[in-house]
Every structure is written in C-alpha cells, then in structure tokens.
Amino acid sequence: MKWSCAAQTILLSALVAGCAVGPDFQTPPAPKSAGYTPEALPMSLVSATNQTQTFKPGTDIPGQWWELFHSKPLNDLVIQALAANADLQAAQAALRQARENVYGQEANFFPSVDANFTPSRNKTATGSLSPASASGNPYYSLYTAQVQVSYNPDVFGLNRRQVESMVALSELQRYQLEATYLTLTSNLVAAAINESSLRGQLQATQDIIKVERDLLGILQKQLSLGQIAKVDELAQESAVATAEATLPPLQKQLAQQRDQIAALTGQLPDAVVPETFSLDAITLPADLPVSLPSKLVEQRPDIKQAEQNLHSTSALIGVAVANRLPLINLSAQAGSEANFFNALFTPGNGFGTLAASITQPLFDGGILLHRERAARAAFDQAEAQYRSTVITAFQNVADALRALQADADAVRVATAADRAASATLAITRDQLRLGAVAYLSLLNAEQAALQAKLTLVQATATRLADTAALFQALGGGWWNRTDVQVKDSRGDDYLAVLGIH
C-alpha cells in the first residue's frame, strides 16, 4: 500500500522528512536558433589596410577582454576602477547580504534550544493563601533553571522551498555583481574610445578653423583690392563662425568625458586622471569571438539573473502551498526549581515536558489560497520576463554584428575619401608652386582634406566602440576571470559556492 505525503506526516512526523510540495524548477532550454541574423554575415570585415576583423564562431571570450585593445592606460584605469568603484563595492556587499540570508534560513532545519535562569524573591498573601514555602514563612526565594527545545519538522518542504528561493536570489545577486562588473569595464572602454574620438575631432576642427580663417584673410585682401564683392567676404565670415561654433560642444563633451572617467574610477571630478587617450594608441582587435546562440544564455549576466528570478518564484509557489498544509511542532522542556540556589539540582526538584502539536488552517477567508494564486502569477510574470530578456540579448548581439559590418564599410569609404582628399591636396600644392592655381584653390583643398580626416576619425572611433559593444553583448567573459573574489562569513568563495568554478 502506498502512503501519501499526509499519511507519512501523521504517522512518522518528526522521524521521516516528507515531500517538498510545489513545482521542481527546470532550467529553461536554450533557444533553438542557428544564428543571430536571418542571413549569414561575412566572416571577415575588411575596411582598409591592416584593419581587417575576422569573426571566430564558438571562440571563448577572455575574462580581461579589454586587454585586446592593447592600451596600457586603459588597462591601468580598469585596475583602478575595480579597486575603487562604489557601484562594484555595493554589489559585492549585496551579495554578502544575500548569502547571510541563506545561512539564516538554513538554520530553521535545526531545533532551537534556549536556556533560562529565573531567580525571584516572593511574598505569599497569607490572608487568603497558605505560605508557598515549607517553613511557613510568607517570604521565599525561587530559583528556576530550564532548557527549552523546539523543532518544526520540514515535512512538506516549507523551509526547503524557502531556502531554495533564497539561494536562487543569492545567485541572482551573484550575476548582478557580474553585470555591474561588465557594465563598469564596458563603460570605461567606451569612455576611453569616446575621449580619443573627441580629441581627434577637436584637432581636426581646430585645423579646419585655421584654414577657414586663412581663407577669410585672403578674401579680405581681395575685397580691399576690389577683386570680389562684399557678399563673398560675408559668406566666408559665416563659414568661419560656423566652424568655430562646433568647437565649444566638443570641448564640453571632452570635459564631461573626463569627469565620467574620474567617477568610474571612484574619484571626484576635481581629481587629476593621468591617463589620456588617442585613437592611434588603441588597437582594433583583429579576431572577434562570436559565441554560439546556445551558449549565449549561459554567458549573459542579465539572462542568468532572469533565470534565478524565475527559480525563486518557482520555489515560492511551494512555500505558498506548504503554508496551506499542516504545521507540526515538537517541543521539550526540562529544568529544576528550588527555594535555595544550592538545592537547585538536588533530587525531587526537577520538572519536564514533552509536547507535540499539529496545526491545520481551516478557514482564513481565502488568504492562503489567494497567496498561492499570486505566487503562480508571479512565476508566469518571471517566465515572460525571462523570455523578454533572452530576446533582448539576442537582439543586442545581432545589432552589434550588423553595426560592425556597417562600420567596416564606413571606415573603408572614409579611408578612401581621406586618401583622395590628401592626394588632391598634394596635387594642388604642386600646382600652386607652378603657378597653375590660385591660393584659394589650395585652401579649399586643405579644407576638404581636413573634413575627410574628421569623418575618418569619427568612423574609426565608432568601429572601436561597436567592437567593445560586441564583447559586452556576448557577456564579457566573466566566467573566465579570477581577479575578483568575494568571501562570506564562513570563508566560502562565492564563485565556488554557486558552482561557477
């Protein structure tokens, strides 16, 4: 005859652990997707000489992926940020808190034991009661020492499901730490690239302004000689003003970018950050790892967070179901009581109690039922959020891949334009030396060359930034890093606790 879980509870109670009610969590399967785009993207992206990038499907991502840009100032900044960034430290503290909450919940698997000692001085109301002491004295002392033990057998898995939920939340916090780490390093790389782009744009803009001013000087001389009309000079003055107007926004962006770098490295804005960045000091990674779609769900911290949130809500369904089932309590009390302290543990003064109770909710107005339904609705919500997170992650990778493809084309076109403008400028200079063209033609050629350089700077920086975005979209290789360890009060490494290593 097969005994039900309830029958085991009634017959065996504290001796046999019963079943854990509620659903057993199953990790959602990875999407059955062969790629990130409907069509196959080219394996190599060629933009210009020595600027070819090759996709490496299935290749793992290094934990310190930013080192692929071969920039020592960038590496130094990341090291400083990992040691001083407040957001990272807050995430580490939150993880420690989550683990301590797990340990606290696990303590409910064990009996609670309390010791109590109560000394008192008393007087009996002899007008209505007989003296409590054997001597007949209405004044007496009473010393009571006792030990109490209470235990709730986890018959239906109420505590097991609560621990399961809290472990899932601690793992969620673990992946939140990884997400904070990835966001911090990605923001630093993006900030360094953006600074290098802004410095390049500032230099090109300043060169353009110089050429425009030189051209204005020539036109002013021609106007004084009556060779051009006033409207031509005014048009050039407008061109100079337009070029100069682009300079303050770039200077503002550069200053704000430096403020951001200081903040990311845990410093106030008035701190001097010695590292500076230029495009020629940042190397474009040639080999780009592209994780298989089936691996992406294991690599993205946000997906892992959504998975652990789903796991936690699944366990809370079991908690809600168990709360509707009988609760068993076992208790014991033993002690001694005497009128004199030295007689406290003598024979005849001991007392003790063994008790068991079982409580079954009968009527609560539907509170427990609706809480269970709410727990199931929370699970449905978490499941939908998980699917949305997965879709967004795949979109991020697809966007990064398409951006890199477009960036290669943009850099190729900008490089060709830069070469053509530079060649035109060289020819114009030769013609000017031979007297074949006027100086105005040279200034126009210089302006076109500088504008082409500005466009190339922007395209090059965008390609570097989108390369960093690909590493971020693929998860950043956190599973391969060993530079940050967080230990709890028991000395456990969280990486080992959560099965990362």
N, C-alpha and C positions, 0 to 999 in steps of 0.2 A: 504494500500500500504506500503510495506517495503522499508524503506530508506536505502541506502548503507552508508558506513562509509564516503565516499567522499561527498555525498549529505548532511549528517549531518554537515560536515566541512563547506561547503559553506553557508548553511542556518543558522547554530547556532554558528559556530566558537568558540568564547570565552565563550559562555554560557553553552555549553554542551561538556563534555570530550568525545572524540571519542574512537575508539577501539585501542588496542595495537597490532600492526602488528607483524608478526613473530610467531614462534612456542612457545607454552606454555610448559615449561620444565616439564618432568615427571621423577621422580627418577627411575633409572634402577631397575628392580626386582632382588631380591637375587637369586643366582644360585640354581637350584633345585638339590641339592646334599644331600645325606643322611649321608655322612661321608667324611673323608679325605683320606682314603685308600680303595682300592678295597675289601680287606678282613677286617674282624673285628679284631681289635687289642685286646690283652688280657686286662681285666680291671685292673689287678694287676701285678706289675712288682717286682718280688722277686729276690734279688741279694744275700743277706746274712742276718744274724740275725739283726733285728731291722733296716733294710734298704729296707723295702717294700714301694713302691709307688702305690697309687691307683688312677685311672682316675675317675673323677667325671663329667660326661657329663651334660651340662646345668648349672653348678655351676658358679656363678658370680665371677669375679676377684676383689680382694680388690685394692683400689687405691694405697696403700703403699705395694705392693706385695713383695718387698724385705724384709720386716719385717718377712716374713715366714721363712727366713733363720736363724732367732734368733741370729743375730750377732750385738751387740751394737756398736762396732767400725764401722761396715758397715752403720748402721743407722745414726751414727754421721756424717760420710762422706757425705751421701746423703743430710742431712740437710744443711751442709756447702756448698755443690755444688749448691743446689737450690738457695742459697742466693748470691752466688758469681760467678757462671759460666757465662762467657761473651756470649757464644752462646745462652743461655737461655734469657739473657737480650736483646740481639739483636732481637730475635724472638718476645719478648714482645713489643719492640719498633716498629717493623714492623707491628704488629697487631694494635697498636695505630694509626700508619700512615694510615693503610687501613680503619679504622673506620672514621678517619677525612676526608678521600677522599669521603667516602659515604655521610657524612653530607654535604660536599661541593657540591656534585652533587645534593642532595635533595633540595638545595637552589634554583635550577632552577625551582622548582614548583611554586615559588612565584615571584611576579613582582619585578623588580629592580627600586629603587627610588633614584634619585640623586638631590641634591640641589646645586645651583651655584650662586655665587655673583661675579659680574664683575664691578669694578669701573674703569673708564678711563678718561683721560684728552685728548682732541682732538682739532685740528685746521682745519677749513674748507678752502679749496683752493678758496678764494673769487674771483680769476681771472677767474675762469671758472664755479664756483658753487655759489649758494646762501648760505648764512650762515645757518647752521643747527639749530641754536638757534633762538628763537622768538625775542630776543633782537637785533639781527643783529650782535652780537659780534662773530667774527670768532673763538674765543676760547670758548670752552664749556666743561663741565663735563657731564659724562653719567654714571648713576648707574643702573645696571640691576640685578635683583634678580629673579630667576626662579627655579621651581621644574619640573623635568622630570621623567616620569613613562614609563617603557617599559615592555611588557609582551608577551611571546610566549606561547600561549595555547598548551598544550601537546595533540593535537588532535589525532595523530596517535601513541602515546605512545613512541615517540623517547626518551624522558627523562626517562620515566618509565623503558624502557628496559636498558638504561644506568645505572640507579640506581640498577636495578636487577642484572646486570652484576657486578657492583662494590660491592654489598652486597655479591654476591657469592665469589668474590675474597677476601673479608674480612673474610668470613667463611673459605675459603681455608687457609688463613693466621692463622686463629684460630687453624685449625688442624695441620698446620705446627708447631705452638707452642707446641701442644701436641706431635707431632712426635719428636721435639727437646727434650722435657721433657723425653719422653720414651727412646730415644737414650742415653741421659745423664745418667739416672738411670741404664739402662741396661749395659752401658759401665763401670759404677762404680762397679756393681755387678760382671761383668766378670773380671775386673781388680783385685778385691779382691780375687776372686777364683783363678785366674792365679797366683797371688802373693803367696797364700797359697800353691798352687801346686809347684811353683818354690822353695819355702823354704823346702818343703818336699823332693823334688828331690835333692836339694843341700845337705841336711842332709844325705840322703841315699847314694849319690855319694861320699861324704866325708868318710862315713863308708866303702864303697867298696874300696876306695883308701887305707885306712888304712889296710884293710885285704890284699890287693894286696901287699902292702909294707912289711907287716909281712911275707907273703909267700915268697917274694923275699929274705928277710933276712935269712929264713930257707934254701933256695936253695943255697945261697952264702956260708953258713956254710957247707952244704953237698958237694959243689964243692971243698971247701978247704980241705975236708977230702977224696976227690976222690970218693965220692959215686954217683955223677951224672956227666953228660957231660956238657961242656960249653954251648952247644946249649940249654940246658934246662934253664940255668940261663938267657941267652939272650932272650929266649921266654917269661920268666916272666918279664924281664925288659920292653919288648914291651907291655906286658899286663898292667903294671903299667903306662907307658906313655900313653897308650890308655885311661885308666880310668881317668888320670889326665887331658887329653885333653878335656874331657866332662865337666870339672868344669868351665873354663872361659866363655863359652857360656851361661851357666846357671846364672853365676854371672852378665853377661852383661844384660841378659833378666830381671833379678830381678831389677837391677838398672834402666833400661828403664821403667819397670813397675811402679816403684816408681815415676819416672818423669811424667808418664801419669796420675797417681792418683793426683799428685800435680796440673797438668794442668786442670784436670776435676773439681777440687775444686776451680778453679780460682786463683791459686798461681803459682809463678815462680818456676823453677826446684830447686833453691837453698833453697826453704822453707823446713822446717822440718815438715813432716806429722807424728804426733804422733801415729796414728793408724797403727797397723801391723796385719797381718792375717796368720792363720794356719788352716789346714783342720779340726783339732779337735775342733775348735771354730766356725765352720759353720755347721749348722744343715740342713740335707737334708729334704725338705718339703715332708711330707707323702701323703698329698691329693693334687692332681693336677686337677684344674678346666679345663675342655675342653668345650669351647663354641660350641654351635650348629652351623653348617655351615651357616644357615640362619641369625645368629647373627653376624658372623664374619665381614660382610660388614659394619655393623654399628659400629664396635669396632676398626677396623684398621684405624689409622690416615691417612695412605697413600691412602687407598681406599676413605676415605671421602674427601681428597684433590683432588683426581682424579674426584670424583663426582661433587665437586664445580667448578672445571675447566670446566667440561662438561656443567654445568649450566651456567657459564659465557659465554662460546662460543655460547650456545643456545640463550641467550639474545642478543648477538652481531649480530646475524642474523636479529633480529627485528630492531636493530639500523640501519643496512645496508639497510633494506627495507624501513624504515621510511625516510631515507635520500633521497630516490628517489621520495618521495611524497611531496605535497605542504607544505610550511612552512608559518605559519601565524604569523604576528607581530602586536600587538596593542600598541599604544603609545599615551601619552598625555603630554602636556607641558603647564604650567601656570606660569605667573610671572608678574613683573611690571618693568617699565623703566622710569626714570626721570632724569632731569638735576641737581636736588638737592637731597641730601640724605633724607632730612626731607619731601620731596614730593614724596618719592618712592612709598608709599602705598596709595596715595590720589586717588580719583575717576578720571577716564579718562586715567590713566597711565598703566592699566592692559592689558595684552595680553594672548592669549592661543591658543592651537592647539590640536585637536583630529585627530588621523590618524590610518589607518589600511592598512596593505599590505599583499599580498599573493604571494609567490614565488614558481614557479614550474620549476624544471630543464627540459629543452627541449633538449639540446644537450651538451654533455660533453665528446664526444669521447669514450664513454663506460666506463668511470672511475667508476661511481656508480654501474653499472651492474657487473663489474668485482670484485668490492669490496664485493658485496653481494655474488657472487660465492666463493670468497676467504673465507668469513665468514662461508659459508656452508661447505667448505672443512676443515676449522679449527674445525668445530663441528665433522665431520667424524673422524678427527685425534684424537680429545679428546675422542671420543667414543671408538676407538680402544685402546687408552692408558688406558682407564678405565678398559676395559676387560683384558688387559695385567696385570694391577695392581692386579685385583681380582685373576687371575690365579696364579700370583707370591705369593700372600698372602696365598692362599690355599696350595701351594707348601711348603711355609715356615712352616706351621703348620704340614703338613704331614712329612716333613723332621725332625722336632723336635720330633714328636711322634715316628718315626722309630729310631731316634738316642737314645731316652730314652730306647726303647726296647733293642737295641744293647748294651747300656751302662749297663743295668741290667745284661745281660749275661756276659759282660766283667768284671764287678765287682765281679760277682759270681765266675767266673773262676779264677780271680786274687786272690780273698779271699781264694779259695781252694788251690791254689798254694802257697800262703803265709803261710797257716796253715801247709801244707805238708812240706814246706821247714823249718818252725820253728820246727816241730816235728822231722824232720831228724836231725836238728842241736842239739836238746836236746838229741836224742839218741846217736849221735856221741860224744857229750861231756861226756855222761855216759861211752861210750866205751873207750874213751881216759883215763878216770880216772881208768878204769880197765886194761888198757894196751892192749886193743884189737885192737886199730887202731893207726896209726901214727898221729903226729900233723898236717901233711899236709892234712889229711882227714878232720880234724876239720876246717882248713882254707877254704877248698873247700866248705864245708857245710855252713860256715858263708857267703861266697861269694854268694852262691845260695840263701840263705835266704835274704840277702840284695838286691839282684837283684829282687827277688819276691816282696819285700817291695816297691821298686822303681816302679815296674809295678802297684802295687795296688794304690800307691799314684796318678799316672797318671790316672788310670781308675776312681778313686773316684772323682778327680777334674773334669774330663770330664763329669761325670754324673751330678755334681753340675752345671757346665756351661751349659749343654744342658737343664737342668731344668729351668734355668734362660732364656734360649733362647725360651722355650715354652711360658713363660709368655709374653715375648716380641712379639712373633709371634701372640699371641691372642689379642694384643692391649694394654696390661699393665694396664688395669683397670682405665684409665684416667677419665672415666665418673663417677667414684666413689670418686674421690679425691676432696678435698676442701682446700688444702694447698696453692694454688697459685691463686690469683685473679688479674686481670688486668682491671683497670677502665680507661675510656676515659675522654675527657674534659667535658663531660656532667655528669660525675659521674656514668655512667652506667657500671654495671658489665658485662663483655663480655660473661660470662657463661649464664647470663640471656638474654642478647641481642640476642644471637644465639640459644636460646632455649635448652641449654644443661641441665639446672636445671629446 
